[in-house]
Amino acid sequence: MSNWSDPSWGMRVGINHAPAYEVSGRPFASGGIDGTSDQQVVNFPYVTRWIQVINAGSAPVKVGFGPNAFDPAIKSYFTVPSGSKSERLEIKVNRLYVSGGSAPSATDVAGHQGISVVAGLTSIHSDKVNFPTGSRDQWHLDTNAISWSGSYDGIG
């Protein structure tokens, strides 16, 4: 007799639910982000399938995956040069940190300065990402260790 109250074939949709990554992502865009005076956080409502960071400003933009990514002692970020964009990054995150760039101009109606983030989202709710990070800002773990399979709030 089978146990229909908790069938073994019943799968919960979570961070490792492959079908959520096999389909096109739901569109997400956020533009005119000013990271000149402090880091900014882009929170995604669902886990990303991919992201791309666009820097239309005149200064480089730092992009990290944890709140301490830009700490000079940690340096756990990559840089998007001015007037360019990152590659399309096939990563699962629910949060992205950006810093630098140039402030959006009040006279530039089109918002051609600042940072923009575009992403394809899965159907996995963002609260499903909450385990140790792939960044070197692991406040609760060995600072020399990197967990590429886990996540800090924001990394899948």
N, C-alpha and C positions, 0 to 999 in steps of 0.2 A: 504494500500500500504506500502510495506517495504522500509526502508531506506538503500539501498545497498551501499551508499558511506561510511557508518560507521555502519556496522551490529553489533548487540549486541553480536553475537556469535564469532566475531573476537577477538582472544586473541593474545596479544603481548608476545613474549618470554622475560621473565624477571626473577628476582630473585625468585619469588614464582611460577614459571612455573613447576608444579609437573612432567610432562612427562620427563623433562630434567634430573630428578634424578632417574627415574624408569629404566633407561637403564644403561648398563655398562659404566664406565667412559673412556674417552680418556686418554691414558697413558702420564704421565709427570714424569721426573726424573731430579734431579740436585744433583751432588755429589762433594766432595772435597771442601765444603764450609768452609772457615776459619773465625770463629767468635771469635778468641782469643783476638784481640785487640779492636774490636768494633762490635756492632750489625750489622748483615747482613740482607738484605731484599730479600726474594724469591718472585718475582712477577709472578703470574700465568696468562697466556694469556686468560684463561676462568675461570669462577667460578668453584671451586672444588666441587666434590661430596663427596670425602673423601681425607684425607692426612695421611701420616705416616712419622715420623722423625726418622732417624737412626743415632746413635752416635757410631761410630767405634773408637773414640778417647779415651784418658786416663783420661779425666775430664768431669764432667757433662755439659750438654747443656741446656740452658734456651730457652724456646719457648713461644713467645707471639703473640698477635694479633693486637697490636697497637704500634706506635712509642715510646711511653713512658712506655711500659710494664715492662721494667727492672729498672725503677726509684725506688730507695730504699723506697721512700715514697708511691709508688703505689703497687709494687710487684704483678703485674697482669700477671703472667706467670706460666708455669709448667716446671718441670725439667725431662730430659731424662738422666738417669745415664750412666756412661761410659760403653762402650761395650754392649749397649742394644738398643732397639727401643721402640718407643711409640706404644700404641695400634693403630689400624686403627680408625681414628677419622672421624666420619660421620658429617662433617661440611662444610658449604659453605663460602668460603673466596676467595679473589683474591690476597691476600698478606699474607706473614708469616714472622715474625721476629725471628731470632735466634742469640744467643750469648753464648760464652764460648766454651767448648770442647777443643780439641787440634789441632794445626795447621797441615795441611797435610804435610807429610814429603817429601822433595825433592828427597830422595833416595827410597821412596816407590812408585814404578811405578804403582802398583795396586790401589793406593790411599786409603789404608786401615785406614787412619786417617781422621779426619775431620767430617763434618756433611753432611748427605745426606737427601734429601726430595723426597718422591715419592707421587704421587697423581693420582686420577682419576678425569678427568675434564668433566664438562657438556658442552653443546653447548651454554651456556649463556655467552656472552662477558663480560669481567672483568669490563668494565665501568658501568655495571648495578648495581654494589655494591658501594653505596656512601652515606649511611645514618648513624646516630649515633651508637656508639659502645657498645658492650657487655663487653668491658674492662673498668677498672676504670681510664682511661686516657682521660676522656671526657672533653676536654679543654673548651668546650662551654656550658656544662651542669653542673648541680649540681654534685659535686665530690662524694657525698654519694650515688648517684643514679646509677643504672645499668640498661641499656635497653637490655634485652636478645633477643628482637625481631629485633633489628636494627643492624647497623654496622657503624664503622668508615671506611674510605677507607681501604678495606682489609677484612672486616668481613661482612658476609651475614646474 
